[in-house]
Amino acid sequence: MSTDPSASALIEPRDSAPIPLEQCFVFSRGRLRANANGRKRFGDRFARAGFDINKIRTFDELEAALEGSWHVVMSVESMARDFEELNAGKDSLAHRAVRARLHGDAAEVDRIHRKMDRIKNSRLRVVGKGKTPSRRGQDG
Protein backbone atom coordinates (compact mmCIF):
# COMPACT_ATOMS: atom_id res chain seq x y z
CA MET A 1 0.00 0.00 0.00
CA SER A 2 1.23 3.51 -0.74
CA THR A 3 2.89 5.39 2.09
CA ASP A 4 2.19 8.71 0.40
CA PRO A 5 0.38 10.80 3.03
CA SER A 6 -1.48 12.74 0.35
CA ALA A 7 -3.23 9.54 -0.74
CA SER A 8 -5.22 9.42 2.48
CA ALA A 9 -6.16 13.10 2.21
CA LEU A 10 -7.50 13.08 -1.37
CA ILE A 11 -11.07 14.22 -1.43
CA GLU A 12 -13.81 14.59 -3.95
CA PRO A 13 -14.28 18.26 -4.91
CA ARG A 14 -17.70 18.41 -3.20
CA ASP A 15 -16.44 17.05 0.15
CA SER A 16 -15.46 19.46 2.88
CA ALA A 17 -13.72 17.05 5.26
CA PRO A 18 -12.18 13.80 4.03
CA ILE A 19 -12.89 10.55 5.80
CA PRO A 20 -9.52 8.94 6.68
CA LEU A 21 -8.62 6.05 4.39
CA GLU A 22 -8.34 3.71 7.38
CA GLN A 23 -12.05 4.30 8.12
CA CYS A 24 -13.14 3.47 4.56
CA PHE A 25 -12.09 -0.17 4.23
CA VAL A 26 -12.29 -3.26 6.40
CA PHE A 27 -9.77 -6.09 6.22
CA SER A 28 -11.12 -9.40 7.49
CA ARG A 29 -10.65 -13.06 6.57
CA GLY A 30 -7.82 -12.08 4.24
CA ARG A 31 -10.04 -9.82 2.15
CA LEU A 32 -10.43 -6.08 1.88
CA ARG A 33 -13.86 -4.55 1.41
CA ALA A 34 -15.25 -1.04 1.34
CA ASN A 35 -17.57 -0.09 4.16
CA ALA A 36 -20.25 2.65 3.97
CA ASN A 37 -17.60 5.34 4.50
CA GLY A 38 -15.51 3.90 1.67
CA ARG A 39 -18.44 3.75 -0.72
CA LYS A 40 -19.36 7.33 0.19
CA ARG A 41 -15.85 8.69 -0.22
CA PHE A 42 -14.47 6.60 -3.09
CA GLY A 43 -17.43 4.94 -4.84
CA ASP A 44 -18.13 7.68 -7.38
CA ARG A 45 -14.44 8.52 -7.86
CA PHE A 46 -13.49 4.91 -8.59
CA ALA A 47 -16.52 4.41 -10.85
CA ARG A 48 -15.63 7.49 -12.93
CA ALA A 49 -12.15 6.02 -13.39
CA GLY A 50 -13.49 2.56 -14.34
CA PHE A 51 -12.99 0.74 -11.02
CA ASP A 52 -15.76 -1.16 -9.22
CA ILE A 53 -15.29 -0.47 -5.52
CA ASN A 54 -17.18 -3.68 -4.66
CA LYS A 55 -14.58 -5.79 -6.50
CA ILE A 56 -11.56 -4.42 -4.61
CA ARG A 57 -10.34 -7.26 -2.37
CA THR A 58 -6.60 -6.68 -1.87
CA PHE A 59 -4.38 -3.80 -0.84
CA ASP A 60 -2.72 -3.94 -4.28
CA GLU A 61 -6.11 -3.53 -5.96
CA LEU A 62 -6.92 -0.61 -3.65
CA GLU A 63 -3.61 1.03 -4.44
CA ALA A 64 -4.21 0.56 -8.18
CA ALA A 65 -7.67 2.15 -7.85
CA LEU A 66 -6.28 5.08 -5.86
CA GLU A 67 -3.47 5.68 -8.33
CA GLY A 68 -5.71 5.06 -11.34
CA SER A 69 -8.31 7.57 -10.21
CA TRP A 70 -6.15 10.53 -9.19
CA HIS A 71 -7.20 12.42 -12.32
CA VAL A 72 -10.81 12.40 -11.12
CA VAL A 73 -9.77 14.36 -8.04
CA MET A 74 -7.55 16.83 -9.87
CA SER A 75 -9.47 19.76 -11.29
CA VAL A 76 -8.85 21.00 -14.82
CA GLU A 77 -8.05 24.43 -13.41
CA SER A 78 -5.42 22.95 -11.10
CA MET A 79 -3.82 20.98 -13.93
CA ALA A 80 -3.85 24.03 -16.24
CA ARG A 81 -2.20 26.18 -13.55
CA ASP A 82 0.49 23.55 -12.89
CA PHE A 83 1.11 23.13 -16.63
CA GLU A 84 1.54 26.87 -17.12
CA GLU A 85 3.92 27.14 -14.16
CA LEU A 86 6.09 24.33 -15.55
CA ASN A 87 5.95 25.49 -19.17
CA ALA A 88 5.95 29.28 -18.94
CA GLY A 89 7.14 30.84 -22.18
CA LYS A 90 7.03 27.58 -24.15
CA ASP A 91 4.88 27.77 -27.27
CA SER A 92 5.59 24.67 -29.34
CA LEU A 93 2.76 22.95 -31.17
CA ALA A 94 2.74 20.24 -28.49
CA HIS A 95 2.38 22.88 -25.77
CA ARG A 96 -0.43 24.55 -27.72
CA ALA A 97 -2.21 21.19 -28.06
CA VAL A 98 -2.04 20.55 -24.31
CA ARG A 99 -3.34 24.06 -23.58
CA ALA A 100 -6.22 23.55 -26.02
CA ARG A 101 -7.08 20.19 -24.44
CA LEU A 102 -7.04 21.70 -20.94
CA HIS A 103 -9.46 24.37 -22.13
CA GLY A 104 -11.74 21.80 -23.77
CA ASP A 105 -11.17 23.03 -27.34
CA ALA A 106 -11.29 19.73 -29.22
CA ALA A 107 -11.40 21.43 -32.64
CA GLU A 108 -8.16 23.28 -31.89
CA VAL A 109 -6.52 20.08 -30.62
CA ASP A 110 -7.46 18.30 -33.86
CA ARG A 111 -6.21 21.22 -35.98
CA ILE A 112 -2.85 21.25 -34.15
CA HIS A 113 -2.48 17.47 -34.40
CA ARG A 114 -3.15 17.60 -38.16
CA LYS A 115 -0.51 20.31 -38.48
CA MET A 116 1.96 18.25 -36.43
CA ASP A 117 1.28 15.23 -38.67
CA ARG A 118 1.88 17.31 -41.83
CA ILE A 119 5.20 18.54 -40.43
CA LYS A 120 6.20 15.04 -39.34
CA ASN A 121 5.39 13.59 -42.76
CA SER A 122 7.07 16.36 -44.75
CA ARG A 123 10.63 16.16 -45.95
CA LEU A 124 11.54 19.38 -44.17
CA ARG A 125 14.04 18.98 -41.38
CA VAL A 126 15.44 21.32 -38.77
CA VAL A 127 19.11 21.92 -39.54
CA GLY A 128 20.18 23.80 -36.46
CA LYS A 129 18.63 25.57 -33.56
CA GLY A 130 18.36 29.27 -34.30
CA LYS A 131 20.51 29.03 -37.45
CA THR A 132 19.47 29.86 -40.95
CA PRO A 133 20.90 27.52 -43.59
CA SER A 134 23.20 29.24 -46.05
CA ARG A 135 22.45 29.22 -49.76
CA ARG A 136 24.61 27.20 -52.10
CA GLY A 137 27.33 29.11 -53.79
CA GLN A 138 27.33 31.96 -51.30
CA ASP A 139 29.89 32.52 -48.62
CA GLY A 140 28.30 32.92 -45.28
Secondary structure, 3 states (H helix, E strand, C coil): CCCCHHHHCCCCCCCCCCCCHHHCEEEECCEEEECHHHHHHHHHHHHHCCCCHHHCCCHHHHHHHHHHCHHHHCCHHHHHHHHHHHCCCCCCHHHHHHHHHHCCCHHHHHHHHHHHHHHHHCCCCCCCCCCCCCCCCCCC
